[in-house]
Amino acid sequence: MSLTTENKHPDMETLAALAETGTALIDRQQLTDHLHDCADCYEVFAAMLAALEDENEADDEGVEDEKGQVVPMAPAAAQSSRSMPLWLPMAASFLLGLPALWLFLQREPAANVPALYQTALEQLASQAGERVWRFEYPRPVDATVLAQAQRQRGPRAWHSIRSPELQAALDQMAALLAEKPAENDLRADLASLYLAAGDLDRALVTAAALPEDKPAYGLLYLAHYLKGPVTAQEEALAALQVLADENQNDPFLAYNLAVLCEEQGRRDEADRWFARYLALVPDSPRSAEFKPGRD
């Protein structure tokens, strides 16, 4: 069977097949999508994985021979002909999140995070350069991408942007973060890309796990600013200023505060933050473009 006809949930046989052998009796993407959305089925599947892990640990302790003596299992080197149980990496993947499972199933090689980040920014710059140019990000944008963004400026409306190349880069980075959730630089990169791509909900969730006292946490306030009404924008701007005062040597915060204050008509504050930014990054290619709307 595949999915039950009554409520479109996978039956026990389907879940067991995926847990035990890594194979799916129905379309794999359909099944993993369902597990992502259905807490009840996910809980059942996680219990199956836990049971298999307990069984495997019991097997590793040894077996009894005909005389009742415990015979240890052969060392790992002697078992090289046996393939690793497919449920083991899948268990880790589901515990860490479905993006990690996607990466395992696709058998992608180890990803180069800066290269993925660069690829995603190039896609964004080619479609809506304003997204890349308007804000500074914790990982500085390559000068070549900035130049490309200048030539492809579009409307500032923060709608969602998608392309196959962009989505592939985001998926790979999400999978890597699921495997290493404590990698804050990677988390900041992914939150930056979600924000620039217009996926503000994911930007908020991803940035919220960053250390609150570090500059990259400002991505959370930027997402709130872009997503919220006027009152939320004022709160986000105030919170960003507090964070910048605590991290006075960070150009990411200084530049974005200059931009936001400028957009709010608070020009004296904008000039102050921009002066701090220039003191930190005197050769910035952004310097000539800071005040496009001024007389």
Summary of the structure (lengths in Angstrom):
residues: 295
radius of gyration: 24.7
end to end distance: 69.0
largest distance: 94.7
contacts: 860
relative contact order: 0.07
helix: 65%
strand: 2%
